[in-house]
Amino acid sequence: MSQTIHTPVLLDAVMTYLAPQIRESYLDLTAGYGGHATAVLKSTKAPQAATLVDRDQTAIEALRELEASGARVIHASFEEASRLLVQQGEHFDLVLADLGVSSLHLNTASRGFAFSQDGPLDMRMDQRSELTAAIVVNTYGQADLEHILRTYGEEPRARAVATAIVEHRPISTTAELARVIARVLPKGSRAHPATRSFQAIRIAVNDELGQLERSIPLWLQLLNPKGRIAVISFHSLEDRIVKQAFAEVAGDRYDADFTQLAKRPVVADDHEKVTNPRARSAKLRVLQRK
Ligand SMILES: C[S@@+](CC[C@H](N)C(=O)[O-])C[C@H]1O[C@@H](n2cnc3c(N)ncnc32)[C@H](O)[C@@H]1O
């Protein structure tokens, strides 16, 4: 891809651990703007053996160039795409999932992901889905909202935030929601007080953890012998799911089907943390089928 609008996170580590070889097949479950895919395909030199998945229409348009070079592009959630690929009996040498939102999501006010810019309460990664942040914020019961804020945002003052949201309904924009939340939370930390709540609502709107939990077993089925899978997560809830799922199938036992290629999660070095803020919380885990 000639221009990358999204700087791929942990690119060197992904290339080191996936170690793509010429002609290997590649499944990118969150292809986004094609940053990782472009680098991997430079090594495999086999775009026709690549499948690139994303559920965001903007990402799909950005992947057209790779599609033109022979890659198959699937506009679907990674759960749907993985089910389809398993059904079709497909297998891959290299699998990558770089989870979460892209910088383009966060920087495009109209997508409604950002508290720092005013936009509609949307937060859908797939614009074809019905559930929006506006529906969660304006129609969910107070107890459900509190549960979402506590579980997906690890927001210690979930009850106060849920109460404030219910009292200020209807809330129609991201800036309005951020103001309502900020008013009931203490100031002081470096992050915006609405950070945790926005993360929580976004995870609920996109069923991010459910998708991940249901998809990892499918990803493992899709791996060829000696195939490698790399997953990059961005918060502890995601990382916990990946860590547990990988630990269940990998190990020193003679009958374990997989080996963990990195014993500890790989994180960004100080240089990458400064130059690419998204990398600050990134954790990479890698598994190889025996
Ligand atoms: C961090 S970006 C990926 C960036 C990409 N690795 C690159 O180098 O350009 C994450 C992408 O994953 C997509 N995504 C997140 N969850 C998804 C899911 N469950 N199914 C399909 N795509 C998903 C988002 O739409 C977004 O484009």
The ligand as an ORCA input file, in Angstrom:
! r2SCAN-3c Opt
* xyz 0 1
  C      -5.802     -1.519     15.134
  S      -6.653     -1.545     13.634
  C      -5.680     -2.601     12.625
  C      -4.591     -1.922     11.910
  C      -3.800     -2.793     10.954
  N      -3.133     -3.875     11.641
  C      -2.820     -1.962     10.171
  O      -1.614     -2.178     10.306
  O      -3.248     -1.072      9.410
  C      -7.936     -2.612     14.059
  C      -8.911     -2.897     12.941
  O      -9.619     -4.040     13.323
  C     -10.953     -3.904     12.958
  N     -11.690     -4.761     13.880
  C     -11.744     -4.682     15.227
  N     -12.504     -5.659     15.724
  C     -12.917     -6.396     14.666
  C     -13.731     -7.574     14.540
  N     -14.273     -8.152     15.603
  N     -13.928     -8.066     13.316
  C     -13.371     -7.473     12.207
  N     -12.619     -6.363     12.272
  C     -12.389     -5.831     13.490
  C     -11.251     -2.437     13.098
  O     -12.297     -2.053     12.241
  C      -9.917     -1.810     12.693
  O      -9.904     -1.460     11.337
*
